[in-house]
Amino acid sequence: MSRAVVVGGGFGGIASAIRLHAKGYEVQLVDRCPNLGGRAQVFEKNGFRFDAGPTVITAPFLFDELFELHGRRREDYVEFKRLDPWYRFQFSDGDIFDYGGEIEDTEAEIARFNSDDVEGYRRLVAHSEKIFDVGFTELSDRPFHKISTMLAQIPALARLKCYRTVWQMVSAHLRHPKLRQAFSVQPLLVGGNPFDTTSIYGLIHFLERRWGIHFAMGGTGALVEGYRRLMEELGIEIKLNATVDKILVEEKKARGVQLDCGALIEADVVVANVDPKHLYGHMLDSSQQTWAAQKKTQYHALSMGLFVLFFGTDREYPEIAHHTIWLGQRYRELLDEIFNSNALPEDFSLYLHRPTATDPSFAPKGCESFYVLAPVPNLNAGIDWKTNGPLLRQRIIGSLSEHMLPDLEKHLVTDFYMTPEDFKKDYLSVGGAGFSVAPLFTQSAWFRFHNKAEGPENLYLVGAGTHPGAGLPGVVSSAKVLDRLVPEVASSPIISAA
Ligand SMILES: Cc1cc2nc3c(=O)[nH]c(=O)nc-3n(C[C@H](O)[C@H](O)[C@H](O)COP(=O)(O)OP(=O)(O)OC[C@H]3O[C@@H](n4cnc5c(N)ncnc54)[C@H](O)[C@@H]3O)c2cc1C
């Protein structure tokens, strides 16, 4: 029997484990966290439940596929509910823009701001679809470790003007400043500044249109639990609370891993769902990797950090949408400070998650569970989070109370937060970055960390820092890339009995 070990149980690692089992490998998955899911941990406190990370499900077929691969139906494990609106944008002057529903609903909302932009939005979606056809349909599950693959794509990417940033692409079609902001925030969902991120990520507009925005009932944690059950049924071994120190390499081939307790796990194939900068920086010797891998580890720019405040209230706020993006007064300047300066900006923009809008099981009766997320500089900025954490918490609560959740201070019954320090400590995320390396053009596709290791044979990479990139659709697709790279085990049962 050929054995595979997957290091890291984020969505990329989970999807890889399930796919490798279908290829006939005996699979073991190892993760240092107390629960499966990577950034999609679940916290429970004082009767409130909180998804720690991803909350927005797009391209649901990518999640269904992993169950179908083994003759199961995702619906038998977890229910997806389509949301409407997908997101509510709230501007600092109180203006509200609801995004979602059918295209006519979005157009009606756009017309309230600027009727000329309705036609521009249609053009934006049409352009986004063209990028989607190449960037998602053709390339997202394709290996990109050969320069020839990249060169073959250059004409298509140039035709689609992917050298433009997302902001430039959106501004070419929409004129109203608030609409330009609302339709350019998507790179932030994968760790990029809209003013720097390649417009390849403009495909997200069409991706959202094509399948809508969904919520996993019970939370993203319930989807992770669905995969845990599936893996248990398949006989995939899951080892939690265990950190891998080193990749074992013999004769230029990965042979397994060594845990920090000294234990060895031998394997024929090793899949790393860890931050690639950590992998090349700490888990392999420099003699075991290419010059290019060392340079990327040294120089690839990181995504921003995240400050995530989880809180429960003893009253309900029924007027708040499931997903709200609250945009402060400054946009470009604020983003510039988050990505390029060494200080914590005084102001912020926020994403507010209210799962109780869709699923009351997240909080005791009459109460609400929330998390609010502010993009902040990563640890390279040298911010002292011991002093700045409590200050930022206070400022965010004050702002939410003033703009969205009246009297929040009086109704808070529980709260705690994560800073970039926690991302580093809990997930070994280099620089405490929220999404590994940033989605710049010069860090995408062939330029990004390859899915086939730039070093030993039989070592593969999946997850946010690899091709195609961060976000759940990206990391689940990175495991699909492995389907084309990892050989099938001869004469093995591909479909397990239900
Ligand atoms: C707050 C937040 C909100 C988000 N919201 C969304 C959203 O709504 N929709 C969306 O699509 N995306 C969202 N994202 C992005 C998305 O969650 C991530 O890009 C994705 O989950 C990353 O998956 P991954 O496979 O790269 O692994 P990760 O989730 O990073 O998991 C990797 C795992 O490997 C473990 N590990 C690392 N090194 C080792 C080691 N040496 N030994 C053992 N274990 C190790 C880590 O502890 C971790 O558990 C969000 C991210 C965050 C942080």
The ligand as a Gaussian input file, in Angstrom:
#p B3LYP/6-31G(d) Opt

LIG

0 1
 C      -10.775000      35.645000       9.302000
 C      -10.773000      35.057000       7.913000
 C      -11.912000      35.118000       7.140000
 C      -11.936000      34.538000       5.868000
 N      -13.090000      34.560000       5.153000
 C      -13.172000      33.850000       4.007000
 C      -14.423000      33.635000       3.397000
 O      -15.458000      34.082000       3.895000
 N      -14.466000      32.890000       2.252000
 C      -13.336000      32.352000       1.699000
 O      -13.433000      31.686000       0.652000
 N      -12.124000      32.524000       2.291000
 C      -12.029000      33.233000       3.432000
 N      -10.837000      33.354000       4.078000
 C       -9.632000      32.762000       3.465000
 C       -9.586000      31.264000       3.702000
 O      -10.064000      30.973000       4.978000
 C       -8.173000      30.746000       3.609000
 O       -7.523000      31.215000       2.439000
 C       -8.154000      29.225000       3.608000
 O       -9.003000      28.713000       4.604000
 C       -6.740000      28.750000       3.831000
 O       -6.721000      27.356000       3.718000
 P       -5.373000      26.572000       3.624000
 O       -5.662000      25.276000       2.970000
 O       -4.318000      27.424000       3.018000
 O       -4.973000      26.196000       5.110000
 P       -5.038000      26.920000       6.521000
 O       -6.428000      27.220000       6.860000
 O       -4.027000      27.983000       6.617000
 O       -4.605000      25.681000       7.426000
 C       -3.300000      25.205000       7.482000
 C       -3.195000      24.340000       8.737000
 O       -1.902000      23.772000       8.810000
 C       -1.444000      23.852000      10.137000
 N        0.010000      23.793000      10.124000
 C        0.866000      24.730000       9.634000
 N        2.126000      24.331000       9.786000
 C        2.067000      23.099000      10.384000
 C        3.037000      22.163000      10.806000
 N        4.341000      22.407000      10.642000
 N        2.649000      21.024000      11.414000
 C        1.315000      20.765000      11.582000
 N        0.350000      21.623000      11.189000
 C        0.727000      22.767000      10.604000
 C       -1.977000      25.175000      10.619000
 O       -1.976000      25.247000      12.018000
 C       -3.383000      25.129000      10.019000
 O       -4.254000      24.444000      10.884000
 C      -10.775000      33.922000       5.359000
 C       -9.608000      33.865000       6.131000
 C       -9.609000      34.416000       7.398000
 C       -8.355000      34.293000       8.226000

